[in-house]
Amino acid sequence: MGMEDDFLLEDEDDEKTIEFIKNYLPQDMKEAFSDDDLYYILDLIVDYYTTSGCLDAQPDDEGYINIDQDEIVNYIVKESAKDGMGPFDPDAIFFVVQGEMEYGNQLGQVE
């Protein structure tokens, strides 16, 4: 599979993740984010995972890696302010982070 195919699969997965998150959000938050906002936030979540070292942590006795959702929310709020995006409500961002994790759980990526 070529690099272009990898990008197409990644884009398709991002689309599915965004659709899942939009359905996961409580009704009163569904209008809080545009699709572009959600793609941006998803990119920040991935950036957090890759730069924080949390994915390199050793799993506990049950095989779980503890990922602090509050830290992810704080990272997103801080980075989005720096990038001139938002402002985003941390409580709403928390639901986006939970939705992204739940999507991963359903795919079997995260235990």
N, C-alpha and C positions, 0 to 999 in steps of 0.2 A: 504494500500500500504506500502510495506516495505522500509527500508532505501535504499536498493540496487535499487529498482524501482525509488526512488526519484533521485538518482545519474544518472541513465540511462536517465530519462526525462531531467535533467539538462544538461547532455552531448549533447542530441539531440537538445535542445534549443540553446546551445552554437554553435553547428554546423550550425544551421539555421542563427544565428546572424552573424557568420563569413562569411557565403556565401553572406548574404545581404550586409555586409560591403564591401566585395570584389567587388560586383557589383556596390556599391555606389561610390567607389573611382574613381576619374578622371582617364582617360586612362593612363596619364603619371605617375601616382602613383601606378598603379596596381602591378608593380614589386618591389615596395619599401619594401613590407612586405611579409615574409613567413607566412604560416598558423600558425606556432609556435609563430611567433612574434605577430600575431593578437590574438591568444589565451592568450598570456601573457598580452597584452595591455587590452584585455577584462577583465582579472582578476584584473588588476590595476584599471580599471574603476569601477568595482563592489566594490573593496576595498575602493576607494575614496567615493563612495556613502554611504558605511556602516560606515566609520570612520569620515567623515567630518561633520556629523550632518545635511547635507542638506535635507535628507529625513524626518527629524523631524521638519523641518520648517513649519510654518503655511502658508497655501495657501493664495493667494491674493483674492480680491473680486470676481475674475472670476474663482477661483479654481485652479490657477496655482501656482507651486512652482518654484521660480527663481533658476536655476542651472547655475552657471557661467562656461561656457565651457572652457574659458581661464584658470581658476583655475584647471580644470581637466587636461588640456594639461600640465600645469606647474607641477602638481603632477606626471604625467606619466613620463615626461622628467627627473625629479629629482629622482624618485624611480628607473627608469630603469638604470640611471647612477650609482646609489648606488648598484644595483644588477649586474652590469657589462653587461647589455643588451644594444643593440643599437650600436652607438648613433642614436636616432631617430630625424628626422626633425620635429620641432614643428608644422610647417604648414601641414605636412602630418598627424601628430597625430590628428590635429584639424579635418581633414576629417574623421578619424576613429571614433572620439568622436561623430561627427555629425551623422555618419552612425549608430552608436549604438543607439543614441537618436531617430533617424528617424525610426529605426526598432521597438523600443518601442512604438512610436506613432502609427505605423501601426497596432500593436497588441492591441492598446488601453490601454497600460500600463501607458503612459505618455500623458498628455493633453497639 
